[in-house]
Amino acid sequence: MNEVVIVVLAIVVLIVAVIVYGVISTSMGIEEDVNKNYIPDRLERMLGKDPKKKDETES
């Protein structure tokens, strides 16, 4: 049971670390984020997504 808690805690820490990295790196200008979702475009391209700027007219 102890191992399950440690694994879940490690997964949560990794997810939080990625989110914090995305917010800090895009707000400081280190990474580019054209679609303003706090996920760096470089990471989106590595995952196979195509980061595009959203149009102002779309809801």
KEROVO-811748 format. One line per field, with one value per atom (N, C-alpha, C): atom name; x, y, z. Coordinates in Angstrom, 3 decimals. Layout:
% residues N
atome = CA | ... $
c1 = X | ... $
c2 = Y | ... $
c3 = Z | ... $
//
This chain:
% residues 59
atome = N | CA | C | N | CA | C | N | CA | C | N | CA | C | N | CA | C | N | CA | C | N | CA | C | N | CA | C | N | CA | C | N | CA | C | N | CA | C | N | CA | C | N | CA | C | N | CA | C | N | CA | C | N | CA | C | N | CA | C | N | CA | C | N | CA | C | N | CA | C | N | CA | C | N | CA | C | N | CA | C | N | CA | C | N | CA | C | N | CA | C | N | CA | C | N | CA | C | N | CA | C | N | CA | C | N | CA | C | N | CA | C | N | CA | C | N | CA | C | N | CA | C | N | CA | C | N | CA | C | N | CA | C | N | CA | C | N | CA | C | N | CA | C | N | CA | C | N | CA | C | N | CA | C | N | CA | C | N | CA | C | N | CA | C | N | CA | C | N | CA | C | N | CA | C | N | CA | C | N | CA | C | N | CA | C | N | CA | C | N | CA | C | N | CA | C | N | CA | C | N | CA | C | N | CA | C $
c1 = 0.825 | 0.000 | 0.863 | 1.953 | 2.866 | 3.449 | 3.730 | 4.309 | 3.323 | 2.032 | 1.005 | 0.935 | 1.008 | 0.970 | 2.185 | 3.326 | 4.554 | 4.465 | 3.949 | 3.823 | 2.825 | 1.680 | 0.677 | 1.236 | 1.938 | 2.547 | 3.598 | 4.384 | 5.400 | 4.750 | 3.655 | 2.952 | 2.376 | 1.800 | 1.238 | 2.337 | 3.470 | 4.594 | 5.097 | 5.178 | 5.630 | 4.658 | 3.370 | 2.371 | 2.423 | 2.521 | 2.606 | 3.885 | 4.983 | 6.250 | 6.151 | 5.499 | 5.342 | 4.469 | 3.403 | 2.525 | 3.263 | 4.006 | 4.760 | 5.825 | 6.511 | 7.503 | 6.862 | 5.714 | 5.031 | 4.629 | 4.082 | 3.645 | 4.837 | 5.876 | 7.041 | 7.782 | 8.007 | 8.794 | 8.070 | 6.744 | 6.035 | 5.850 | 5.671 | 5.489 | 6.795 | 7.944 | 9.235 | 9.781 | 9.128 | 9.567 | 10.623 | 10.910 | 11.908 | 11.379 | 10.126 | 9.472 | 8.383 | 8.073 | 7.018 | 5.701 | 4.612 | 3.291 | 2.280 | 2.103 | 1.246 | -0.229 | -0.658 | -2.075 | -2.448 | -1.523 | -1.754 | -2.442 | -1.967 | -2.530 | -1.540 | -0.457 | 0.599 | 1.276 | 1.176 | 1.956 | 2.919 | 4.232 | 5.180 | 5.001 | 5.148 | 4.946 | 5.921 | 7.128 | 8.117 | 7.611 | 6.989 | 6.439 | 5.241 | 4.413 | 3.274 | 3.742 | 4.809 | 5.329 | 5.911 | 6.558 | 7.105 | 5.990 | 4.823 | 3.686 | 2.851 | 3.246 | 2.558 | 1.434 | 1.281 | 0.249 | 0.837 | -0.042 | 0.388 | -0.139 | 0.704 | 0.242 | -0.054 | -1.288 | -1.698 | -2.384 | -2.209 | -2.866 | -4.356 | -5.163 | -6.597 | -7.097 | -8.115 | -8.697 | -9.517 | -9.580 | -10.366 | -11.863 | -12.302 | -13.724 | -14.297 | -13.435 | -13.933 | -14.337 | -15.404 | -15.882 | -15.474 $
c2 = -1.204 | 0.000 | 1.260 | 1.185 | 2.318 | 2.659 | 1.628 | 1.847 | 2.537 | 2.220 | 2.840 | 4.341 | 4.710 | 6.126 | 6.855 | 6.234 | 6.851 | 7.039 | 6.050 | 6.151 | 7.238 | 7.286 | 8.314 | 9.699 | 9.841 | 11.121 | 11.535 | 10.602 | 10.912 | 11.369 | 10.722 | 11.118 | 12.524 | 12.821 | 14.158 | 15.208 | 14.913 | 15.860 | 16.108 | 15.074 | 15.251 | 16.102 | 15.861 | 16.647 | 18.110 | 18.359 | 19.732 | 20.408 | 19.663 | 20.233 | 20.657 | 19.863 | 20.216 | 21.461 | 21.549 | 22.720 | 23.973 | 23.873 | 25.021 | 25.447 | 24.479 | 24.813 | 25.545 | 25.077 | 25.720 | 27.145 | 27.370 | 28.719 | 29.655 | 29.210 | 30.074 | 30.345 | 29.320 | 29.520 | 30.374 | 30.256 | 31.094 | 32.516 | 32.691 | 34.042 | 34.832 | 34.140 | 34.826 | 35.003 | 34.406 | 34.561 | 33.570 | 32.567 | 31.563 | 30.675 | 30.288 | 29.461 | 30.280 | 29.911 | 30.587 | 29.838 | 30.592 | 30.003 | 30.838 | 30.515 | 31.344 | 31.190 | 30.030 | 29.842 | 30.080 | 30.570 | 31.014 | 29.967 | 28.712 | 27.679 | 27.213 | 27.954 | 27.682 | 26.333 | 25.796 | 24.633 | 25.115 | 25.053 | 25.566 | 24.884 | 25.662 | 25.146 | 24.021 | 24.101 | 23.044 | 21.713 | 21.720 | 20.504 | 20.010 | 20.922 | 20.522 | 19.867 | 20.393 | 19.789 | 18.408 | 18.218 | 16.906 | 15.888 | 16.323 | 15.425 | 15.229 | 15.879 | 15.689 | 16.667 | 17.676 | 18.690 | 19.822 | 20.562 | 21.715 | 22.971 | 23.686 | 24.880 | 26.004 | 26.433 | 27.544 | 28.593 | 29.836 | 30.931 | 30.879 | 30.982 | 30.939 | 32.278 | 32.213 | 33.426 | 34.129 | 35.435 | 36.235 | 36.014 | 35.634 | 35.493 | 34.168 | 33.171 | 31.879 | 31.956 | 31.246 | 31.240 | 29.991 $
c3 = 0.000 | 0.000 | 0.000 | 0.709 | 0.788 | -0.586 | -1.381 | -2.707 | -3.639 | -3.504 | -4.332 | -4.056 | -2.805 | -2.425 | -2.990 | -2.930 | -3.448 | -4.962 | -5.680 | -7.136 | -7.518 | -6.856 | -7.142 | -6.849 | -5.751 | -5.389 | -6.419 | -6.912 | -7.918 | -9.220 | -9.616 | -10.838 | -10.701 | -9.555 | -9.318 | -9.350 | -8.746 | -8.732 | -10.155 | -10.974 | -12.352 | -13.162 | -12.996 | -13.726 | -13.300 | -12.008 | -11.504 | -11.995 | -12.052 | -12.520 | -13.981 | -14.813 | -16.231 | -16.376 | -15.594 | -15.653 | -15.198 | -14.107 | -13.598 | -14.605 | -15.215 | -16.237 | -17.409 | -17.840 | -18.958 | -18.646 | -17.470 | -17.087 | -16.952 | -16.269 | -16.041 | -17.348 | -18.149 | -19.369 | -20.400 | -20.484 | -21.447 | -20.941 | -19.647 | -19.130 | -19.110 | -18.981 | -18.992 | -20.401 | -21.397 | -22.775 | -23.204 | -22.394 | -22.758 | -23.878 | -23.783 | -24.794 | -25.478 | -26.709 | -27.462 | -27.257 | -27.150 | -26.969 | -27.737 | -29.039 | -29.879 | -29.567 | -29.062 | -28.790 | -27.331 | -26.533 | -25.151 | -24.275 | -24.333 | -23.482 | -22.411 | -22.243 | -21.265 | -21.473 | -22.674 | -23.056 | -24.127 | -23.888 | -24.875 | -26.230 | -27.299 | -28.647 | -28.974 | -28.446 | -28.689 | -28.154 | -26.975 | -26.386 | -27.195 | -27.688 | -28.515 | -29.800 | -30.418 | -31.643 | -31.373 | -30.220 | -29.869 | -29.679 | -29.222 | -29.017 | -30.275 | -31.372 | -32.638 | -32.897 | -32.070 | -32.282 | -33.113 | -33.784 | -34.567 | -33.887 | -33.143 | -32.448 | -33.420 | -33.437 | -34.302 | -33.443 | -33.839 | -33.129 | -33.413 | -32.357 | -32.523 | -33.061 | -33.915 | -34.468 | -33.402 | -33.496 | -32.543 | -32.726 | -33.940 | -34.226 | -33.732 | -33.490 | -33.025 | -31.576 | -31.211 | -29.831 | -29.111 $
//
